[in-house]
Amino acid sequence: MMKRTLGGAALAMVVGMALGSTAITPVRAQDQQPTLSKEAMEATGKVYFQRCAGCHGVLRKGATGKNLEPANTQKLGQERLEKIVAYGTDGGMVNFDDILTKEEIKNVATYIQMAPQTPPEWGMKDMMASWKDIVPVDKRPTKQMNKINLSNAFSVTLRDAGQVAIIDGDTKQIVATVKTGYAVHISRLSASGRYVYVIGRDGLLSLIDLWMEVPAVVSEVKTGLDARSVDTSKFKGFEDKYAIAGSYWPPQYVVMEGENLKPIKIVSTRGMTVDGEYHPEPRVASIVSSVIKPEWVVNVKETGQILLVDYSDIKNLKTTTIESAKFLHDGGWDSTKRYFLVAANASDKVAVVDTKDGKLAALVNTKPKPHPGRGANFNHPKFGPVWATSHLGADVITLIGTDPEKHPQQAWKVVEELKMHGAGSLFVKTHPKSTNLWVDAPLNPETEVANSVAVFDINDLSKKPEIINIAKLANLPEGKAVKRAVHAEYNKDGTEVWFSLWGGKVEQSAIVVLDDKTRKLKTIITDPKMVTPTGKFNVYNTQHDIY
């Protein structure tokens, strides 16, 4: 199926009419095509779009996950598919036996042997109807109305609650829980650091004003039916003038007014792949904003095309299309913020874009399924500046040289692979003031590995990493779901590293804070409102692309 981090409840609601919660055993005879009753079809459609579509696609043509069209799934058969859904795979797919019921697993195995459902489109009329300017700009505070140290605040995704928690990084107190879209994928900061832009997997984009007495949503718009990415304009003179959000469905991106999210322009990404074949579902996987040009870097997953979108003239939009490799996912800047490195994870490559010259600098071969998040930048004792990615499909951290001027022999090459505690990693992280490199493995099928993180000493990478079981440190009550340690994030000063413990949606979860220097437990943040925490985004680090 796919990794647990993916969702799309609203998309599920528009596919198959009003999708309910009834789970009915598949109706199937040996000599018949796979079928489900109407009720089971609706309920299973919801499960698929919440749990599977992110990796396998709405139309099931595959990307990070395999192609699940009937021609492929029917060859495996019902029994084999049920086992795959229940127990996961070594390639990075998590087990679902602690998330779905046995009936739901049966129905999903049948559902993916049937013809895919096609959701409706979502154009400007729909988008404008969804737009809400809840607190207009002229009604917002003119100064900060709270005492939060905003530069060290965190926006934390509470996945299954459909909320983000704003946490004061100094006091470790939850100062607000803000209702947002389902399963927020990322939080991005305005250039000023005042606003948080959060986008859910249901396509709802929410603008949170941190200056309010209690931080709250001041504008929102539904950018699509399934989405992952958002950023603002950050080039000098254009700071926060525009916002951009990319959708998984429909495959498109939308440009909006930065301070109130009013839609301005929608651009489709449907088209030809780097192989010269038409693809009906080229999803916008990630977007970053350049600080050296008035450009966004828009990564289109299925086509393998990287778009440099010049926003200096929105009416006459200019786009540079760079061919790289399928299937583009996430990535980050090098330390100079000239080069952008993005994982083409199903192609086992990292693409490097020179945003100054507007060209592809390199395609770097890696171990299976690189998954960097934003990656990690640091100075290697031997090879100079490097950028790191971990992997869904391999138990290594890959280090790529990033300095073509002073270290040309190492530039855009894999200079070292660090052996970690298991495959199934989603994020790797360090900080300019730290000598530690942290990596998680939440999608590993072994509970002990999924509970734990590895930390390397950057000054001596020949040493084996220290393995720290985050779940044992938290000592939370036992539950059905595996408590997966996920997503390292530093505080502003680089003295603390925060991990989410992601359990079941009705079980107690927590954020575990470690002292970065001693690697010892510092604080456990837990609360009844802390429901399935996943991504955490420090305001200052996110604002300035520090990783």
Disulfide bonds with the S-S distance in Angstrom:
none
